[in-house]
Amino acid sequence: MALSKASVAEMQGIYGPFTMAERVLQKIWWRQDFLRRDLALVGGQSLEIISPGRWNLLGGPDFHGARLRINGQIVVGDVEVHFHQRDWHAHGHEQNPAYANVVLHVVLFPPNEGQVPARRRDGGEIATVVLLPWLVRALEDYVVDDALEGMTDRDDSQAMLELADVPPEELRARLHALARARWEQKRATARLRIERVGWTNAAHATALEILGYRRNRLPMLAVAERWPLEQWSAQLDVGTVMESVAERWARHGVRPANQPTTRLRQYREWVQRKPDWPSDLAGWGQSLAKIVVREEVGTSVVRRSARLGQLRADLVERVVGGAVGGDRLQTLICDGFLPLCAAESGHDHFGLWFHWPAGDVPAVIPRLLRNLQVCDGKSHVANQGFAQGMLAWLIRREVFA
C-alpha cells in the first residue's frame, strides 16, 4: 500500500524523535496487540472483537469483513485505522463510496473535546475506539518490533562499513549508552504493564510472551489474558488452551522445541512446581537491592563480585523450579524478570542487567561484537549490555535516522 504523508506521525522516544508509520498501527489492530477485555468505544459502549477482518493492502478501507459485537449486537463490516479521528475527514472518506461499509474507526489518540466524529456518506456516525489506553507497551516498542522483523544478516556488512573505523574503546562507550536507553525502555514497558494489569498478571503475561518467542508472542499474550495464573493447575488441558486462540498460532518455521504446545506444557509444569511464582520473583527481586555494581569494572569482575551465578541458581530454584533453562532462561531474566523487578521496586538494576549473559539475540549481533573487537573473550566478555547496545544501534539506524 502506498503511504501518503498523512500515514506517518513523528513522536518523541527514548532514543530521540521517531517516525511511526500507519502500517505499524494497522499491524497492532490486525494482530490484536492490546488488551481486549472490557474494551469500550468512545461513548462507553462495549466492544468485543470476534475477528479484526482481512488486511486490505489495496485501496479503500484498511480491513474488510471484520466481525464485532457492539453492546451485545453483532456487527459485520469494514474497519479504517488512523492516528487521529480528524484524519477521517482530512482524507475525504466521508465522500468516498468505497468507505460506505465502514463500521468501526480505530484511532490511536483520543479525539479532542467537541471533535466531529467519523460519518459515512449517508450521514451515519461510525463507532470509534481509541487504542492508546489499551496498549500494554510503549509506542516505541511497536516501532522497534516492526524494524526487528525486517532485520536480517545483511545488516552486518553495512554495520561493519560504518563502525570498522571506530576504536573498540570508543565503540564500547557508545554501546554502553545505547544499552542504557534500551534498558530504560524495557523498564518503562514493565512499569506500564504492572500499572495496567497488576504485578501478578504482568509477570504471568511476560513469562508466556517470552516463552512464545517472536513468532508466537501475541498468541501467548492472548492466552495469558484468557487463562490467568490461578487456572494453570495440573488439570488444565493444554489442548483447550491452544484451541482458545487457535487461529493465531504460528507453527511453520518454528523449531520443534519452540512449538507453542511444547512451551505451554513447559509453563504448566513451571506453575505446578511454583504456583505462586510471581510472589517468589518479587522476593528474589528484593534480594537484588543490596547488590552494588561498579560501572568502571569489567564483566568478569562484576559477575564474580555480584555472584551472578548464585543469583541465577537461586532464581532457578526459587522462581521457575528448574522448569526453564538455557538461553530462554537468560532471556526471561533479561527481558522479563530484571525489568519487572526494577519497575516494581524502584531500584535501577542496570549494572546487573548489562553484565548478565545475553539471552536470545539475532545471529548478526554476536558476530558484529566479535568482528568489531567489542568482545574479545578475555578482558571484554560478551554480555547482555553489549548485545543490546549493538541491537539498539541497528534499530536506531533503521528507525531514528
Secondary structure as UniProt FT lines:
FT   HELIX           5..7
FT   STRAND          8..13
FT   TURN            14..15
FT   STRAND          16..21
FT   HELIX           22..31
FT   TURN            37..38
FT   TURN            42..43
FT   STRAND          46..51
FT   STRAND          54..55
FT   STRAND          63..70
FT   TURN            71..72
FT   STRAND          73..82
FT   TURN            85..86
FT   HELIX           87..90
FT   TURN            91..92
FT   HELIX           93..95
FT   HELIX           97..99
FT   TURN            100..101
FT   STRAND          102..107
FT   TURN            113..114
FT   TURN            121..122
FT   STRAND          127..130
FT   HELIX           132..134
FT   HELIX           139..149
FT   TURN            153..154
FT   HELIX           155..163
FT   TURN            164..165
FT   HELIX           168..197
FT   HELIX           199..211
FT   TURN            212..216
FT   HELIX           217..226
FT   HELIX           229..231
FT   TURN            234..235
FT   HELIX           238..244
FT   HELIX           246..248
FT   TURN            252..253
FT   HELIX           256..258
FT   HELIX           260..273
FT   TURN            275..276
FT   HELIX           277..287
FT   TURN            288..290
FT   TURN            295..296
FT   HELIX           299..305
FT   TURN            306..307
FT   HELIX           308..315
FT   HELIX           316..320
FT   TURN            321..322
FT   HELIX           326..331
FT   HELIX           332..337
FT   HELIX           338..345
FT   HELIX           350..355
FT   HELIX           364..371
FT   TURN            372..373
FT   HELIX           384..399
//
